[in-house]
Amino acid sequence: MSLNLIKLNTNSKDKEYFEQINNEAFPVSERLSFDEIFAFASDTNTDVLGIYDDEIPLGFAIILKNSECGYIYFLAIDNRFRSKGYGSAALQKMTEIYSDLQLVLDFELIDENAENYVQRVQRKNFYLRNGFHETGNYTMLGNERFEVVCTNGELCKPALKDLLHILHEHRPEFPDILM
């Protein structure tokens, strides 16, 4: 495995492929199209990253940044390449590249009654195995609560609140609530 994270732009040759992964990985209520992602990135301090093994595209990550924090608000690996170590390798590479930032992400709260309960547990365990830890904080999208995890010590709440506010300004349906 020779994993690379490559900054993407609107002219990236694999944009349509990443859009397909996006459509498969995220429900409509949580998803932004790649055109929306690139428009948002052009107005903010956001990196749109393609995840590649050599020249083979595998997935993508979107990271909104400020001076203290990097909020990974989208991370997806093509389902054909999941459970092969690529997600872990991508997170490790992000930790190296953004070593000066606390990386933060959120995911659906564990709910035993949820249709995708097993997937939620697996997702949380994946992040905990890969250097993230629980913070006791949550974000909201609609009526859905998302658990917040981070790297590098106690959560930098003011920095994350700033990033959530920026996201909310561009996408009002993404509340800027940190509980």
C-alpha positions as CSV (number, residue, x, y, z in Angstrom):
1,M,0.0,0.0,0.0
2,S,1.3,3.4,-1.0
3,L,-1.4,5.7,0.3
4,N,-1.4,9.4,-0.8
5,L,-3.7,12.2,0.0
6,I,-4.0,14.6,-2.9
7,K,-5.7,18.0,-2.8
8,L,-8.6,18.0,-5.3
9,N,-10.1,20.9,-7.2
10,T,-13.1,21.3,-9.5
11,N,-11.0,20.1,-12.5
12,S,-9.8,16.9,-10.8
13,K,-10.0,13.9,-13.1
14,D,-11.6,11.7,-10.5
15,K,-14.3,14.1,-9.4
16,E,-17.2,12.0,-10.8
17,Y,-15.8,8.9,-9.1
18,F,-15.7,10.7,-5.8
19,E,-19.3,11.9,-6.3
20,Q,-20.4,8.3,-6.7
21,I,-18.7,7.4,-3.4
22,N,-20.3,10.4,-1.8
23,N,-23.8,9.3,-3.0
24,E,-23.3,5.8,-1.7
25,A,-21.7,6.8,1.6
26,F,-24.0,9.5,2.9
27,P,-27.7,9.9,3.3
28,V,-29.2,12.8,1.3
29,S,-29.9,14.8,4.6
30,E,-26.1,14.8,5.4
31,R,-24.7,15.0,1.8
32,L,-23.3,17.9,-0.2
33,S,-22.6,17.4,-3.9
34,F,-19.0,17.9,-5.0
35,D,-19.9,21.1,-6.7
36,E,-21.3,22.4,-3.3
37,I,-18.1,21.1,-1.6
38,F,-15.8,22.9,-4.0
39,A,-17.9,26.1,-3.7
40,F,-17.7,25.9,0.1
41,A,-13.9,25.1,-0.1
42,S,-13.3,28.2,-2.2
43,D,-14.9,30.4,0.4
44,T,-13.3,28.8,3.5
45,N,-10.1,27.2,4.7
46,T,-11.1,23.7,3.6
47,D,-9.1,20.9,2.1
48,V,-10.8,18.5,-0.3
49,L,-8.6,15.4,-0.4
50,G,-8.6,12.4,-2.7
51,I,-7.4,9.2,-1.0
52,Y,-5.2,7.2,-3.4
53,D,-3.2,4.0,-3.4
54,D,-0.6,4.9,-6.0
55,E,-2.8,6.2,-8.8
56,I,-5.9,4.3,-7.8
57,P,-8.6,6.5,-6.2
58,L,-10.2,4.9,-3.1
59,G,-12.1,7.7,-1.3
60,F,-12.0,11.2,-0.1
61,A,-11.9,13.4,3.0
62,I,-13.1,17.0,3.5
63,I,-11.4,19.0,6.3
64,L,-12.5,22.5,7.4
65,K,-9.6,24.1,9.3
66,N,-8.7,27.0,11.6
67,S,-5.5,27.6,13.5
68,E,-6.2,25.0,16.2
69,C,-8.6,22.5,14.7
70,G,-9.3,20.4,11.6
71,Y,-12.9,19.2,11.4
72,I,-13.2,16.1,9.2
73,Y,-16.8,16.5,8.2
74,F,-16.7,14.0,5.4
75,L,-14.6,10.8,5.1
76,A,-15.5,8.0,2.8
77,I,-13.8,5.0,1.3
78,D,-15.3,3.2,-1.8
79,N,-17.2,0.2,-0.4
80,R,-15.1,-2.1,-2.6
81,F,-12.0,-1.1,-0.6
82,R,-13.4,-1.0,2.9
83,S,-11.9,-3.3,5.6
84,K,-8.6,-3.4,3.8
85,G,-6.8,-0.8,6.0
86,Y,-7.2,2.2,3.8
87,G,-9.4,4.2,6.2
88,S,-6.9,3.6,9.0
89,A,-4.0,4.6,6.7
90,A,-5.9,7.7,5.5
91,L,-6.5,8.8,9.1
92,Q,-2.8,8.1,10.0
93,K,-1.7,10.2,7.0
94,M,-4.1,13.1,8.0
95,T,-2.6,13.0,11.6
96,E,0.8,13.4,10.1
97,I,-0.1,16.1,7.6
98,Y,-2.2,18.1,10.1
99,S,0.1,17.4,13.1
100,D,-0.3,21.0,14.2
101,L,-4.1,20.7,14.5
102,Q,-6.4,18.8,16.7
103,L,-8.5,16.6,14.3
104,V,-12.2,16.3,15.2
105,L,-15.0,14.4,13.6
106,D,-18.5,13.3,14.5
107,F,-20.7,10.3,13.7
108,E,-24.2,9.1,14.4
109,L,-24.8,8.4,18.1
110,I,-25.0,4.8,19.2
111,D,-28.7,4.0,19.3
112,E,-29.7,0.3,19.9
113,N,-33.0,1.0,18.1
114,A,-31.3,2.4,15.0
115,E,-31.6,0.4,11.8
116,N,-27.9,0.7,11.3
117,Y,-26.9,0.0,15.0
118,V,-24.2,-2.5,14.1
119,Q,-22.7,0.0,11.6
120,R,-22.7,2.8,14.1
121,V,-20.9,0.6,16.7
122,Q,-18.3,-0.4,14.1
123,R,-17.8,3.2,13.0
124,K,-17.2,4.4,16.5
125,N,-14.8,1.5,17.3
126,F,-12.9,2.3,14.0
127,Y,-12.3,5.9,15.1
128,L,-11.3,4.9,18.6
129,R,-8.8,2.4,17.3
130,N,-7.3,5.0,15.0
131,G,-6.2,7.7,17.5
132,F,-9.5,9.5,18.3
133,H,-11.0,9.6,21.8
134,E,-14.4,10.4,23.2
135,T,-15.1,14.0,24.3
136,G,-18.5,13.8,25.8
137,N,-19.7,16.3,23.3
138,Y,-22.3,16.1,20.5
139,T,-23.4,18.0,17.4
140,M,-26.8,18.0,15.9
141,L,-28.2,17.6,12.4
142,G,-32.0,17.8,12.3
143,N,-33.1,15.6,15.2
144,E,-30.0,13.4,14.9
145,R,-27.3,13.6,17.5
146,F,-23.7,13.0,16.5
147,E,-20.9,12.0,18.9
148,V,-17.8,14.2,18.7
149,V,-14.3,12.5,19.0
150,C,-10.9,14.1,18.6
151,T,-7.2,13.6,18.7
152,N,-4.6,15.3,20.9
153,G,-6.1,15.8,24.4
154,E,-9.1,17.8,25.5
155,L,-11.4,19.0,22.8
156,C,-10.7,22.6,21.7
157,K,-14.3,23.6,22.0
158,P,-14.0,27.3,20.9
159,A,-12.1,26.3,17.8
160,L,-14.7,23.6,16.9
161,K,-17.5,26.0,17.6
162,D,-15.9,28.4,15.2
163,L,-15.8,25.8,12.5
164,L,-19.3,24.6,13.1
165,H,-20.4,28.3,12.8
166,I,-18.6,28.6,9.4
167,L,-20.3,25.5,8.2
168,H,-23.7,26.7,9.4
169,E,-23.3,30.1,7.6
170,H,-22.8,28.3,4.3
171,R,-25.3,25.4,5.0
172,P,-28.0,26.6,7.5
173,E,-29.3,23.0,7.8
174,F,-26.1,22.1,9.5
175,P,-26.6,23.6,13.0
176,D,-23.7,25.2,14.8
177,I,-24.6,23.5,18.0
178,L,-22.0,21.8,20.2
179,M,-23.4,20.1,23.3
